[in-house]
Amino acid sequence: MCPAATFTGGPELLHQLVNKMTLAGYEAYMVYSGDAENPVHPNFVIYNNKYTTEIEDNPENILIVPEIYITKVGHLTQIRKCVWWLSIDNFFKPYFTYPAFWMFKMLKQIGLEGMCKELIFKLKVSDKFQYHIVQSYYAKMFLKQHKIESEPLYDYLSAAFLQNSTGIDLSAKKPQVLYNPKKGFEFTAKLIEQGKDINWIPLEGMKPAEVVALLKESMVYIDFGTHPGRDRFPREAAILQCCVITGKRGSANYYEDVPITDQYKIEDKVSNIPHIINTIRACMSDFHTHIQAFESYRQMILSAEKMYMESFNRIFEQTPSE
């Protein structure tokens, strides 16, 4: 199940999954939510997935939903239901931002966010889904804390994207720092203020090919956002031979999700700004040494599709049809 006519990372993973299921011989359909005249985004036509806008509430069927649709399938009582946790943070986000949930927002402001999340999870998730799949180790640990077992299905960068990683000339790399202004910009702005001599380049308003070109020519990518799941940008930066510097929020806090050492994972606190700036400068002044520290990250990225298929086969072999 996914939003109609929408092209973002989450829907792409869902389209990939339906495609893999179809190739494996399953009768798989994409269920689109919304009333778009043509629900298939042009970028997803290549998957050639069958689709529907209605759900047959039958115990012989399985419905897989991302966490953002957890509250939209409660009326379905017969079909077996599975959550694919592409994010943890995005599940809770509406409860602390939408006006209708003003009480949760107020409780968060007085330090009771954790209690609110426990209540929300118990009311909306616990005992309501037969299966749980996770896109990150961060999500797996979160569910484990709530006594829910899950199976990993970590996504991968496409073969077409990985082709961009061949033949990169490290000697042609430029001493510039890339960042996504949609992620953690409040803190990133403080870094920019303290490093005015550094060439900071926001990744915005660009076509995918332009982003790839910048990553291939740059030395450093930083990400002090929330990392609600295994985010794509850090992986894309790493495979295109950038030094990756992150905070410790969300999945970035887990080596299993972002396998870089604590030398390059620095908590986004004001007191750490000088250390972060120094780390950025070190990566640029001795790039050929520092880039070697990301080799294990690159190897994980290169083997991700193989790991995905191993998980895929294990998950659906364990899913009974009766």
N, C-alpha and C positions, 0 to 999 in steps of 0.2 A: 504494500500500500504506500502511495506517495502522492505529493501534490501534483496536480496537472500542469503541464506546460511550464515547468520550472527547471532551470539549469543551475544547480549548485552541487556541492560535493556529495551531500546525503542522497539525493535522488540518483546521482550517477552510480553510487554503490548499490542501490536497490535495483537499478536496471541491470547492472552487471550480474547480480545474484539471480534474477529471473532468467537471464540469458544462460548462465551456467546450469541452472536447473533444467531448462529446456534441452540443452545439449546432452544432459545426463539422462534424458528420457522421461522427465516428469511433465505432467500437464500443468504448466505454470502460466499464470497470468499476472500482469501488472494491474493493480486496482488503483485507479486514479480518483483522487478527491478534488472536488471542484467542478465547475460547469463550463470549462473551456471548450470551445467548439472543436478544436483539435488538441487533445490532451497530451500528445506525444511531442515533446520539445524536439526541434530539428536536430540538435546534437545527439539525441538518443535514437534516432531512426536506424542507425547502424546496427543496433541490437536486434531489431526485427522481432520484438517481443509481442506476443498476443496480449490484449488488454481488455478490461471491462470496467464499468463504473458501478457495478452492483456486486454484492457479496452473497453467495449462497450459504446460508447458515446451516451447514450440514456437518455432522461429526466426522464424516469421511474426509473433510477438507481441513487444511491448515492455513491460517492467515498469519502472515509475518508483517509486523508493523514496526516502524521506527518509534523511538520513545515519544516523539511529539504527538503521536496519535493514540497514546495509551488511553486517554479519556474519551476517545471517539468510538470505541468499539465495545463499550460496556453493555450495550443492548443486544449484542450477539451472544447467545447462551449455548448454542450447540456446537459451533465450529471450534476446533482446537486453535488456541491462540499462542503466538510466540512474539516476544519483543526482541528486536535487534537494537541493542543499545549503541547507537552511533555517537551518543553524547550523554553525559550525566547532567552537566550544567544546564543544557538547553531544555531538559525536562522540567527543571524547577524554575527556570527563568520567568515564565508567565505569572507564577504565583507571587513574585516579588516586584513585578513591573506593571501588570494590568490594573487599572483602577478598580475593577470589580473585586480584587483581592487586597483591598487597602489594609485589612487587618494584619495579613502576613507581612506586608511592607512595614507596618508600624512595629510589629514584634521584632522584625529584623533590626530595626533602628535601635532597639533597646537590648540587643545582644542575644535574642532568642531565635536566631535563624536556624540553628541546629535542631531545636525542638520542633520548629515548624516543618522542617524537611522530614523528620521522623514521622510526623502526623500525616503529611501529604503522601508519603510513600506507603504507609500502612493503609490509608483509605483508598488509594488509586491503584496500587500495584500488588501488594501482598495477596497471595492465594487467588489471583485473578487471571494468571497466565500459566499455561502448562510448560512452556519452554522459554529459556532466556539465552540469547546469543549476545556476545560482546565484541565491539570493534577495538577495544583497548584493554590493556591490563588494568588501567585505572578503573574502568567500569567493572571489571571482574572483581577487583578488591572491594569496590563499593557494594556490590551485590552480596559478596561474601560476608561483609559486616552485617548485612540484613538477613543472613542465613539462607541465601538463595544461591543455588549452584548454577553455573552457566558454562557454556562452551564458547571458546574463542573463535571468531571468524574475522581475522585482521585483514583489511583490504590491501591492495597493492597498486603501484603505479603502472600504467599501461606500458606494453612493449613499445608502442610508438613514442611515448615520452622518454623511456629509458634509452632509446636510440640517440637522444640528444646528449647523452653523457659520454659518448665516444669521441675521442680525438680532441678533447679540451686542452688547450695550450696553457699550462699553469703559469708560464713566464709572461703571458699576455694579460694576466689578471690585473685588474685595477684596484687601487686602495680606496674602495668605497663601500658604504654600509647600506644594505637594503632592509626595508621594514614594511610591514603591512599596517597602514594607518588605521585599519578597522579593528586592530587587535592591540590592546594595552597602550593606546597612544598617549594617555595621560602621563604614564611613566616615561614612555619613549620621548615625549616632548622635553622632559627634564634632562634626559641624556643629551638631546640635541643642543639644549641650552648650555650644557657644560662642555660640549665638544664642538664648538663653533668652527674649528679649523678642519673638522672631519666632513667628508662629502657624504651626506645622508640622502638617500633616494627612496621616496615612497613608492610602493608597488600599487598604483591605482590608475584607473582610466586607461589601461593598456590591454591590447589583445594578447592572448596566450603566447603567441610567438615572440612578442616584444618582452614579455616577462622572462621567457626562456633565455632570450639574448642577453638580458641584464644579469640574470643569475650566472650565466656562463662566463661573463666578463668581470664579475665582482668577487671580492675576497671574503666579505662577511655578510651574513644574514642574521638579524636579531629578531627575537620574538618573546615579548614579555606580556603576552595575552593570557587568556584563561586556559587554553588547551583543553577544551571539553571532551575531546577524543584524540585519536591519533591524527593530528592535523597534517594536511598535505604539504603546506608551504615549507616547513622544516625539512621534510623528506626530499622535496624537489630541490631545495637549496643544497642539501648534503650531497645528493647524487650528481649535482652539477658543479661539485668541487668548491663549495663555499664553506668557510668556517661558520658553524652554527652556534649562536649564543642565546640561551633561553633563561627564563625565570624558572620557578619551581611550582607553578600552579598546575592543577589538573594532571593530565597525562605526562607533562614534562617532569613531574616529580619522580617518575618511575623509569628506571634504566631499561626495563622491558619494552617500554614504548618509545623512549628517546635515548638510545644507548650512547650517550656522551658522558664524559666524566664531569665531576663537580667543578673542575677548573672552568668549564664553559656553561655551567648551570649556576646562576647566581640569583638569589632571592631579590625580588623587585622592591627593595627598601631604599629610601633616600640615602641612608648611611652607606649603601653599597655602590652608589653612583661612581665615585672615584675608582673603585675596583673594576667596575664594568668598563668604564672608559679605558682604563689601563689594559684590560684584557683585549678590547677591540684594537687598541694601538699595537699590542704585541702580535696579534694575529696578522696585522697588515705589515708590520716591519719585518717579521720573520715568518711569512706566509708558508713557505715550503716546509718548515718544520711543523707548524701548527696544523696544517691540513692533513698530516698523517694521522692525527689523533681521531679523525672521523672515518677511518677505514672500516672499522667494525660496523658503524652505522650504514655505510654504503653497502657492505656485504649483506646486511639484514634486508635492505631495500631491494637488492638484486634477487634475493631468494624468497621474497614475500609472496609471489604468485604461487610458487610451489607449496609453501606453507599453507596458503589459502586453500588450495585444492585438497591437501591432506585433511584440513579441518572440515572442509565442505563434505568430503566423503564420509568422515567419521560422524558428523552431525546428522546427515540424512540417512545413514545406515541405522542410526539409533532411534530414528523417528518412526514408530510403528504405524502401519497403515490400517490396522483394524480399529 
